[in-house]
Amino acid sequence: MSDIGPILDDLDRALDRFGEQTSNVTGTLRINASDTAARILMQQAVPTFLARHVRAGIELNVERGFVDIIKRGFDAGVRFTRSVPQDMIAVPFGEPVRFVTVAAPSYLEQHGCPMAPEDLMRHQCIRQRMPSGRIYRWDFCKDGDDFAVDVPGALMLNHNELMVEAAVASLGIAYLPENSARAMVDARKLTVVLDDWSPEPSRLCLYYAGHRYVPAGLRAFIDILRRLSS
């Protein structure tokens, strides 16, 4: 029996680890996220959670603007750090995301290249209206000075992919997360402008209400995010 003792001990430890991963995680974890955040979660975090916790599920609801996650029945939300409500507990994860200003080479040939943010006032910009009704202002930073510009433009969209397509079609200058524009920049269908004026990168955060009971599924998902970010 002494020969198989270590084997049985290893098996017991493996079963204990499996039980810890699966016994307390059941039901559906409901997360509200922006389009960019949802795509990042789908790369690793969501598949890892579903593979590890076979009795649990995830409902990932994509909405561009903020919603009241408590009122809407979500366990958590995911947005950029600077946008997370102050009364929420925030868990940063992933690589920092940089916002860039881009335009098609053909647009720049016809209209010229802006050299400073104030030059945008003479250009067609692809604008965004926030769910609150406010027009989104573009953030810039230079020499530690942060400021925002209310850019002009005849076209207004509220989806990153549509803004990329519109910029590629020379309909104006767009302001986007770098990962949304990267493929078209690499293909030389878009050019980054005002690069020296890009604001400091922002990280994504999963946030939730600290005064409420935190379900096992949410705790498990947070653990996965932290492990993937380490």
WOPE-V944328 format. One record per backbone hydrogen bond with DSSP energy under -0.5 kcal/mol. CO is the residue of the C=O (numbers start at 0). NH is the residue of the N-H. If there is no record, write none. Layout:
# WOPE-V944328
[[CO;NH] [CO;NH]]
This chain:
# WOPE-V944328
[[0;3] [0;4] [1;5] [3;7] [4;8] [5;9] [6;10] [7;11] [8;12] [9;13] [10;14] [11;15] [12;16] [13;17] [14;18] [15;19] [16;20] [17;21] [18;22] [21;24] [23;25] [26;56] [27;29] [28;30] [28;58] [29;74] [29;75] [30;32] [30;60] [31;77] [32;62] [33;37] [34;38] [35;39] [36;40] [37;41] [38;42] [39;42] [39;43] [40;45] [43;47] [44;48] [45;49] [46;50] [47;51] [48;52] [51;53] [52;55] [54;26] [56;28] [57;59] [58;30] [58;60] [59;61] [60;32] [60;62] [66;68] [67;71] [68;73] [69;72] [75;31] [76;206] [77;33] [78;204] [79;82] [79;83] [80;83] [84;87] [87;89] [88;207] [89;91] [90;205] [92;203] [96;201] [97;177] [99;101] [99;175] [100;192] [101;173] [102;190] [103;107] [104;108] [105;109] [106;110] [107;111] [111;113] [113;193] [115;118] [116;119] [117;120] [118;121] [119;122] [122;124] [123;172] [124;126] [124;154] [126;156] [127;129] [127;135] [129;132] [133;129] [137;148] [138;198] [139;146] [141;144] [143;145] [144;141] [146;139] [148;137] [148;150] [151;124] [154;126] [158;162] [159;163] [160;164] [161;165] [162;166] [163;167] [164;168] [165;170] [166;103] [166;169] [172;125] [173;101] [175;99] [176;179] [176;180] [177;181] [180;184] [181;185] [182;186] [183;188] [183;189] [184;187] [190;102] [192;100] [193;196] [194;197] [196;140] [201;96] [202;80] [203;92] [204;78] [204;206] [205;90] [206;76] [207;88] [208;211] [212;214] [214;218] [215;219] [216;220] [217;221] [218;222] [219;223] [220;224] [221;225] [222;226] [223;227] [224;228] [225;229]]
